């Protein structure tokens, strides 16, 4: 062993969740086998871990940026493998999904170095070194503001500075709840962002309608820090359907551009908008169960009909649209929907507005970069009815898709909101 204690550094030790860090270990013996290990206790008390096996160079150093992991939860040169390959520790209850609830506090990850190539029993071992890392969704100066309108429940995130800023209405799926972390991260990149809760598993709403979303759009558009002509829609899953519905039908909400992640333009129920429980009841016969008792929803909307009454008429879309889809999405037929949308828009002469990003071996839950891949998780239809939902995807391809698509989404938003056609550049951070 070296007479000098091993030195572990992680730079930056505090940064945004989509910012890469650099891990280095020095003062090891040459050609020493070591394990880099990450551990995170999430807000509900569950622990998540990841680890990689490394061998020090002739100078006794390991670089997480330049050296390859030869085993563990990830392999190869993966600087952020200790984050994106995280999984619940052995013995955890099944169906967990890692999501940040309080964005005003950091995600704290402990990074350890252990002697040898370990695969288990980390807590029983003595680490050579340890370093904490803070990952934030909110950059310094970003403000979080509750939306208090009686018709709209949401949270507004404001970038630092005088503005005016472009804005994004951020909508998740029918899983319910107020999900803030993506909006907080968007504000950290210079966009006013409002995340919207339109469905709750505790109290199922049967009266979801267009007016609800139009009111949210107006609240965002009329904020004094927002450039009123530069408002975008961003939706994941059912939030994608809502974004497309507004772009097609709304006379009030006129988005400058739209970003849709793993959604569809196909109508899932007879009503325009439907809560999860109604969706489930009306389509139970089309659901499938795999050998691990996970529910597959993808076939509910298949095959996609040529009948325009069964889907949104995307031929009417007049703004740029970025459609991100995982080709192994087991929840919704995102890839088939993108293909059908392109065909419809091409016939109408507006396909130039559509940009499709397709990612092989990628599932439904395309999150911000370095978020752990969730292949399947518990999904609540209401407070008492839940299922194990299969989302799809494989860990490494899904992680790559999250990193690449996030960069493309930011570029798309910057292009059409900051430097859109016939608009002058806005002030930027």
Secondary structure, 3 states (H helix, E strand, C coil): CCCCCCEEEEECCEEECCCCCEEEEECCCCCCEEEEEEEEECCCCCEEEEEEEEECCCCCCEECCCCCECCECCCECCCCHHHHCCEECCCCCCCCCCCCCCCCCCEEEEEEEEECCCCCCHHHCCCCEEEEEEEECCCCCCEEEEECCCCCEEEEEECCCCCCEEEEEEECCCCCCCCCHHHHHHHHCCCEEEEEECCCCCCCCCCCCHHHHHHHHHHHHCCCCEEEEEEEEEEECHHHHHHHHHHHHCCCCCCCEEEEECCCCECCCCCCCCCHHHHHHHCHHHCEECCCCCEECHHHHCCCCCCHHHECCHHHCCCEEEEEEECCCCCCCHHHHHHHHHHHHHHHCCHHHEEEEEECCCCCCCCCCCCCCCCEEEEECCCCCEEEEECCCCHHHHHHHHHHHHHHHHHHHHHHHHCCCCCCCCCCC
